[in-house]
Amino acid sequence: MSCSSAPAPVADSPRSSEVVETPVAAPAETPVAAIPASYKDVQFPEFVYVAPHPKDYRVEVAPGITGYIASDRSLPLVNFSVYFDESTQASQLKDEAPRSMVSSMLRRGAGGGVSPHDLDDSLEFISAGISTSAGTFSSMFDINCLSKDFANLLELSKKVLTAPAFDKEQLEIVKAGFVTSYDRRFDTPAKILSSLKAKVNYAPNPRLWDANADEYKAVTAEDVKRLAAGTYSSKRIVFALSGDVDRDSSIAMLKDFFASWKVEPVAEKPAPKPLSFLRRPGIYVVDKDITQANISMNQPFVKRPHPDYYPAAVASFILGGGSFTSRLMNRVRSDEGLAYSIYSSVGNDYRDTSMVTIALQTKVESVDFALKLIYEEVEKLAKEGPSAEELAQAKKSLIESLPSLFDSPASTAVIFANGELIGKSQDHYLEYVKEINTVTPDQVKAMITKYFDKDKMTISIVAPVSKLEALKPFTVIPMDSLEFRN
């Protein structure tokens, strides 16, 4: 009686009862001389990375409607983001509260004959999502679903988003969330610092308006509907489609989708007013009884594209953007132990003039000393410039960060869509490498001198005023005056 787990005999096998030995080649031995004596002696080939090019993904489905398709059939998932080049902005302060709720209510209020409850149930049943937003420069919606459900989700999103209902019960939930956020707006030093930094750097602008709790509570569905009029009706649309899709069939599907996208024509809205700076250097403090001072040092920078951006990015990396390779981290944290984190950055904005930043947290008692060390490092780099090793490391790190931007098909499609929306060159990521590699030590010195000048900076601090005597003179900003109301 044979065991059921025994292997079946192999039919037509010669000498099946004999063991057949197959000679195995001995593994090749690595010459002793080829093994480095230390890990420091290990040699790696030069890293060469060429970013994907937008033209390989770009399609045009109709006049004014372009997009990027990045196919990935490894999982049955689809991501679809659609961007509309349009502004959602309040023209008077009393409209700021309902305007800020438009983003949420376009999705949560449902529409097109579909109730919010039915929409939520439908999406949950198939593990899908639809999200919406409406901002200063663009509006968008996003679909995430299994590939088998994508066609149905397209039609569902069209039904809901072209005829939003602004359900009153859902609006009450949204309003409660905004009121809670308003009540907790200054709960942490980081939130206070963010408001203080904006208040002392920017001139009043409708884009910066802050609604208050009473205004949020008073919002009606009719208010939101009025402020949402014309959303998703732009003449210029850019989309990003990625995942388990076929390029050719997707183009045909999207042509049909956008051809029947029905919107009500509205009067063209005025372009958003650019942000402008107060340009009032100095030290500004919000009095807060805490042990760790929160500090942000800022100066106006540039609006991209601008020739100063790339050399300034390299300069900032050497100064404070390169983590433990940066001068500020080594001096302020490693040498003196005054901060857990300190960094510098340069703004990257194609819509407005951005800012440069140096930020840190340190014990209240060490604020004066920490600022002194920062000034010294800035002045030293501006005067002496970077070492050859620092400059090479900065360039290498910035260039080798490129692959992380394209770590998935979804990221790739979205980056290219956003790039087209704001006007980036199709060769932007090829130009990036060339521009970074051409930065010189003299350019680094010039950028530090020009954009990290302590005499042109606003220094925002959240800390107990009584413990900052060494910093005087400074201006105390009451916490209840941080909001923009004009």
Buried (B, 14 or more C-beta within 10 A) or exposed (E): EEEEEEEEEEEEEEEEEEEEEEEEEEEEEEEEEEEEEEEEEEEEEEEEEEBBBBEEBBBEBEEEBBBBBBBBEEEEBBBBBBBBBBBBBBEEBEBBBBBBBBBBBBBBBBBBEBBBEEBBEBBEEEEBBBBBBBBBBBBBBBBBBBBEBBBEBBEBBBBBBBBBBBBEEBBEEBBEEBBEEBEEBBEBBEBBBBBBBBBBBBEEBBBBBBBBBEBBBEBEBEBBBEBBEBBBBBEBBBBBBBBBBEEEEBBEBBBEBBEEBEBEEEEEEEEBEEBBBEEEBEBBBBBBEBEBBBBBBBBBBBBBEEEBBBBBBBBBBBBBBBEEBBBBBBBBBEEBEBBEEBBBBBBEBBBBBBBBBBBBBBBBEBBEBBBEBBEEBBBBBBEEBBEEEBBEBBBEBBBEEBEEEBEEBBBBBBBBBBBBBBEBEBEBBEBBBEBBEEBEBEBBBBBBBBBBBBEBBBBBBBBBBEBBEEBEEBEEBEBEEBBBEE
